[in-house]
C-alpha cells in the first residue's frame, strides 16, 4: 500500500476510535494526546507521508483496538510499531521540562 493511502487508512482507524488527527506546523514529531477532553493525534505537517504513518501507527499501537477492522497493511504497520515501542521502553513521548540553570 502506498504511503499516502496507508496514512489515510490509519487516520480513519484513529477517527473510528474517537481520535481527531491533525497535521500542524511546529518543532515536534507528533503523537497522541488529550486536549480539553478532546482526543488528538497530532503529526508534524512537514513530515513526509511515510514518517507521518509511522507516528500515527505508534500512537495507535498504544490504544485498545478491540474488534476494529484493520486492513492487512494497516495491521502490519501497527504491529511493527507496537514491537518497536515494546523493545524501546526508555523512549517515551512524554515532554521533558528544560533543566533550570543556576544563577551565577
C-alpha positions as CSV (number, residue, x, y, z in Angstrom):
1,X,0.0,0.0,0.0
2,X,1.4,3.4,-0.9
3,X,2.3,5.7,2.0
4,X,-0.4,8.3,1.4
5,X,-3.1,5.7,1.2
6,X,-1.7,4.0,4.4
7,X,-1.8,7.3,6.1
8,X,-5.5,7.8,5.1
9,X,-6.3,4.3,6.4
10,X,-4.5,4.9,9.7
11,X,-6.3,8.2,10.0
12,X,-9.7,6.5,9.5
13,X,-8.8,3.9,12.2
14,X,-8.0,6.8,14.6
15,X,-11.3,8.5,13.9
16,X,-13.1,5.2,14.4
17,X,-11.5,5.1,17.9
18,X,-12.6,8.6,18.7
19,X,-9.4,10.5,17.9
20,X,-9.1,13.5,15.7
21,X,-5.9,13.6,13.6
22,X,-4.4,17.0,12.9
23,X,-1.3,18.0,10.8
24,X,0.3,21.0,12.5
25,X,3.4,23.1,12.0
26,X,6.0,23.2,14.8
27,X,9.2,21.7,16.2
28,X,7.8,18.3,17.2
29,X,7.2,15.0,15.5
30,X,3.8,14.2,16.9
31,X,1.8,11.7,19.0
32,X,-1.4,11.1,20.8
33,X,-2.7,13.5,23.5
34,X,-5.8,14.7,25.3
35,X,-6.5,18.4,25.0
36,X,-9.5,19.8,26.8
37,X,-11.1,16.4,26.8
38,X,-10.6,16.0,23.1
39,X,-8.6,13.0,21.9
40,X,-6.0,14.1,19.4
41,X,-3.2,12.6,17.4
42,X,-1.0,15.4,16.1
43,X,1.5,15.0,13.3
44,X,4.1,17.5,12.1
45,X,2.9,18.8,8.8
46,X,6.4,18.9,7.3
47,X,6.8,15.1,7.6
48,X,6.6,13.0,4.5
49,X,3.7,10.5,4.4
50,X,5.9,7.6,5.3
51,X,7.1,9.2,8.5
52,X,3.6,10.5,9.4
53,X,2.3,7.0,9.0
54,X,4.8,5.7,11.5
55,X,4.0,8.4,14.0
56,X,0.3,7.7,13.6
57,X,0.8,3.9,13.9
58,X,2.9,4.4,17.1
59,X,0.0,6.4,18.6
60,X,-2.5,3.8,17.6
61,X,-0.4,0.8,18.9
62,X,-0.8,2.2,22.4
63,X,-4.6,2.2,22.2
64,X,-7.1,-0.6,22.7
65,X,-8.2,-1.5,19.2
66,X,-10.7,-4.1,20.3
67,X,-12.7,-5.5,17.3
68,X,-11.7,-2.7,15.0
69,X,-11.4,-4.0,11.4
70,X,-7.9,-3.4,10.1
71,X,-6.7,-4.0,6.5
72,X,-3.6,-6.2,6.5
73,X,-1.2,-3.4,5.6
74,X,-2.6,-1.2,8.4
75,X,-2.4,-4.1,11.0
76,X,1.1,-4.8,9.9
77,X,2.4,-1.3,10.5
78,X,0.6,-1.0,13.8
79,X,2.0,-4.4,15.0
80,X,5.5,-3.4,13.8
81,X,5.4,-0.2,15.7
82,X,4.0,-2.0,18.8
83,X,7.1,-4.2,18.7
84,X,9.3,-1.2,18.4
85,X,7.6,0.5,21.3
86,X,7.9,-2.6,23.5
87,X,11.6,-3.0,22.6
88,X,12.4,0.6,23.4
89,X,10.6,1.2,26.8
90,X,13.1,4.0,27.6
91,X,11.9,6.1,24.6
92,X,8.7,8.0,25.6
93,X,6.6,10.7,24.1
94,X,6.4,12.5,27.4
95,X,7.6,16.1,27.4
96,X,10.7,16.8,29.3
97,X,10.9,20.0,31.2
98,X,14.0,22.1,30.4
99,X,16.7,22.0,33.1
100,X,16.9,25.1,35.3
101,X,20.2,26.9,35.2
102,X,21.8,28.1,38.4
103,X,22.3,31.8,38.8
104,X,25.9,32.8,38.9
